Amino acid sequence: MLLAILLPFLSFMVRGKILTGIICLILQITLIGWLPAAIWAALSLNSARAERRNEKLIRAIKQNQR
């Protein structure tokens, strides 16, 4: 999460979203764009974590139904 706030573009690049990271870097270059880029990266990170958590729950439910 700290990476998403301090270096938002790098947060995307580490997760394999290269094009999104480049767009975020362009936004981040301006001082005014830094805050939206950091918020975008943090929200994206939280969304990815929630998606993984949901997929794990769905797999567990499917296993218990068998």
N, CA and C of each residue as an Amber inpcrd file, in Angstrom:
protein
   198
   0.8360000  -1.1850000   0.0000000   0.0000000   0.0000000   0.0000000
   0.8820000   1.2490000   0.0000000   1.9830000   1.1840000   0.7120000
   2.8960000   2.3260000   0.7450000   3.4550000   2.6190000  -0.6460000
   3.7400000   1.5730000  -1.3890000   4.2330000   1.7390000  -2.7570000
   3.1850000   2.4180000  -3.6270000   1.9270000   2.0610000  -3.4360000
   0.8450000   2.6580000  -4.2180000   0.7070000   4.1500000  -3.9350000
   1.0310000   4.5710000  -2.7390000   0.9110000   5.9840000  -2.3840000
   2.1500000   6.7680000  -2.8110000   3.3250000   6.2070000  -2.5710000
   4.5620000   6.9400000  -2.8750000   4.9350000   6.8940000  -4.3570000
   4.8150000   5.7450000  -4.9740000   5.1500000   5.5710000  -6.3910000
   4.0020000   4.8410000  -7.0870000   2.9120000   5.5460000  -7.3560000
   1.7260000   4.8850000  -7.9140000   1.9860000   4.1240000  -9.2080000
   2.7840000   4.6930000 -10.1140000   3.0300000   4.0020000 -11.3850000
   3.7390000   2.6780000 -11.1640000   4.6390000   2.6280000 -10.1950000
   5.3860000   1.4100000  -9.9240000   4.4780000   0.3250000  -9.3390000
   3.4720000   0.7370000  -8.6110000   2.5040000  -0.2110000  -8.0630000
   1.8100000  -0.9770000  -9.1820000   1.4480000  -0.2670000 -10.2560000
   0.8150000  -0.9250000 -11.3960000   1.8020000  -1.8190000 -12.1370000
   3.0200000  -1.3380000 -12.3160000   4.0290000  -2.0920000 -13.0590000
   4.3700000  -3.4110000 -12.3550000   4.4580000  -3.3750000 -11.0340000
   4.7890000  -4.5790000 -10.2670000   3.6900000  -5.6360000 -10.4250000
   2.4490000  -5.1890000 -10.5670000   1.3280000  -6.1170000 -10.7270000
   1.1140000  -6.5300000 -12.1730000   1.9970000  -6.1020000 -13.0880000
   1.9300000  -6.5450000 -14.4750000   1.0420000  -5.7000000 -15.3640000
   0.6110000  -4.5540000 -14.9020000  -0.2350000  -3.6710000 -15.6960000
   0.6420000  -2.5420000 -16.2450000   1.4040000  -2.8650000 -17.2790000
   2.4140000  -1.9590000 -17.8120000   1.7740000  -0.7060000 -18.4290000
   0.7890000  -0.8790000 -19.2910000   0.1550000   0.2610000 -19.9470000
  -0.5120000   1.1820000 -18.9280000  -1.1800000   0.6010000 -17.9610000
  -1.8040000   1.4010000 -16.9070000  -0.7320000   2.1300000 -16.1060000
   0.3870000   1.4910000 -15.8690000   1.4910000   2.1220000 -15.1600000
   2.0560000   3.3140000 -15.9090000   2.1570000   3.1940000 -17.2340000
   2.6560000   4.3050000 -18.0430000   1.6800000   5.4760000 -18.0110000
   0.3910000   5.1880000 -18.1220000  -0.6250000   6.2430000 -18.0470000
  -0.5780000   6.9140000 -16.6790000  -0.4260000   6.1200000 -15.6390000
  -0.3370000   6.6630000 -14.2890000   0.9210000   7.5250000 -14.1320000
   2.0230000   7.1110000 -14.7300000   3.2580000   7.8860000 -14.6660000
   3.0790000   9.2440000 -15.3300000   2.4120000   9.2600000 -16.4790000
   2.1570000  10.5270000 -17.1670000   1.3100000  11.4350000 -16.2900000
   0.3050000  10.8810000 -15.6360000  -0.5320000  11.6610000 -14.7230000
   0.2770000  12.1210000 -13.5170000   1.1340000  11.2650000 -13.0430000
   1.9090000  11.5210000 -11.8340000   3.0010000  12.5690000 -12.0360000
   3.4420000  12.7740000 -13.2570000   4.5290000  13.7190000 -13.5310000
   4.1600000  15.1280000 -13.0730000   2.9000000  15.4850000 -13.2220000
   2.4900000  16.8050000 -12.7480000   2.2510000  16.7260000 -11.2480000
   2.5330000  17.8000000 -10.5650000   2.3600000  17.8270000  -9.1130000
   0.8880000  17.6750000  -8.7400000   0.0070000  18.2860000  -9.5090000
  -1.4310000  18.1970000  -9.2420000  -1.9310000  16.7720000  -9.4980000
  -1.3230000  16.0830000 -10.4530000  -1.7550000  14.7350000 -10.8080000
  -1.2810000  13.6630000  -9.8450000  -0.3660000  14.0050000  -8.9450000
   0.1820000  13.0050000  -8.0220000  -0.9040000  12.4420000  -7.1090000
  -1.7330000  13.2970000  -6.5450000  -2.7790000  12.8460000  -5.6340000
  -3.7900000  11.9430000  -6.3360000  -4.3310000  12.3220000  -7.5010000
  -5.2370000  11.3920000  -8.1870000  -4.5630000  10.0680000  -8.5600000
  -3.2860000  10.1220000  -8.9460000  -2.5670000   8.8970000  -9.3000000
  -2.4180000   7.9920000  -8.0790000  -2.1060000   8.5780000  -6.9300000
  -1.9580000   7.7910000  -5.7030000  -3.3000000   7.1840000  -5.2820000
  -4.3570000   7.9580000  -5.3850000  -5.6890000   7.4380000  -5.0390000
  -6.0810000   6.3230000  -5.9980000  -5.8310000   6.5180000  -7.2800000
  -6.1460000   5.5160000  -8.2950000  -5.3980000   4.2110000  -8.0100000
  -4.1170000   4.3040000  -7.7050000  -3.3100000   3.1130000  -7.4340000
  -3.7850000   2.4010000  -6.1650000  -4.1160000   3.1580000  -5.1250000
  -4.5810000   2.5470000  -3.8770000  -5.9340000   1.8620000  -4.0790000
  -6.8440000   2.5020000  -4.7940000  -8.1500000   1.8920000  -5.0530000
  -8.0200000   0.6440000  -5.9280000  -7.1230000   0.7080000  -6.9000000
  -6.8870000  -0.4450000  -7.7670000  -6.3150000  -1.6260000  -6.9720000
  -5.4080000  -1.3300000  -6.0680000  -4.8160000  -2.3680000  -5.2300000
  -5.8740000  -3.0050000  -4.3300000  -6.7080000  -2.1810000  -3.7140000
  -7.7750000  -2.7160000  -2.8680000  -8.7690000  -3.5470000  -3.6710000
  -9.0670000  -3.1160000  -4.8750000  -9.9850000  -3.8510000  -5.7410000
  -9.3980000  -5.2150000  -6.1180000  -8.1200000  -5.2430000  -6.4380000
  -7.4660000  -6.5080000  -6.7950000  -7.4520000  -7.4630000  -5.6100000
  -7.1930000  -6.9390000  -4.4180000  -7.2070000  -7.7930000  -3.2220000
  -8.6000000  -8.3460000  -2.9580000  -9.6180000  -7.5180000  -3.1260000
 -11.0010000  -7.9680000  -2.9080000 -11.3840000  -9.0270000  -3.9310000
 -10.9470000  -8.8500000  -5.1680000 -11.2500000  -9.8240000  -6.2100000
 -10.6090000 -11.1800000  -5.9020000  -9.3500000 -11.1700000  -5.4610000
  -8.6910000 -12.4340000  -5.0850000  -9.3990000 -13.0890000  -3.9110000
  -9.8150000 -12.2850000  -2.9410000 -10.5270000 -12.8120000  -1.7760000
 -11.8510000 -13.4400000  -2.1910000 -12.5820000 -12.7860000  -3.0950000
 -13.8560000 -13.3190000  -3.5700000 -13.6700000 -14.6150000  -4.3500000
 -12.6500000 -14.6640000  -5.1910000 -12.3790000 -15.8920000  -5.9490000
 -12.0570000 -17.0460000  -5.0010000 -11.3130000 -16.7740000  -3.9560000
 -10.9690000 -17.8010000  -2.9730000 -12.2290000 -18.3010000  -2.2600000
 -13.1240000 -17.3860000  -1.9120000 -14.3770000 -17.7850000  -1.2600000
 -15.2520000 -18.6120000  -2.1920000 -15.3200000 -18.2280000  -3.4580000
 -16.1250000 -18.9760000  -4.4250000 -15.5870000 -20.3920000  -4.5960000
 -14.2600000 -20.5180000  -4.6820000 -13.6670000 -21.8700000  -4.7840000
 -13.9900000 -22.7080000  -3.5560000 -13.9240000 -22.1030000  -2.3790000
 -14.2130000 -22.8360000  -1.1370000 -15.6680000 -23.2700000  -1.0950000
 -16.5650000 -22.4250000  -1.5370000 -17.9880000 -22.7750000  -1.5480000
 -18.2380000 -23.9040000  -2.5420000 -17.6190000 -23.8400000  -3.7160000
 -17.8010000 -24.8910000  -4.7000000 -17.2650000 -26.2270000  -4.1950000
 -16.1540000 -26.2260000  -3.4620000 -15.5990000 -27.4620000  -2.9120000
 -16.5220000 -28.0640000  -1.8570000 -17.1390000 -27.2130000  -1.0570000
 -18.0260000 -27.7020000  -0.0090000 -19.3390000 -28.2230000  -0.5460000
 -19.7160000 -27.8210000  -1.7340000 -20.9660000 -28.2880000  -2.3200000
 -20.8220000 -29.6780000  -2.9210000 -19.6370000 -30.1350000  -3.1360000
 -19.4190000 -31.4520000  -3.7530000 -19.5960000 -32.5450000  -2.7860000
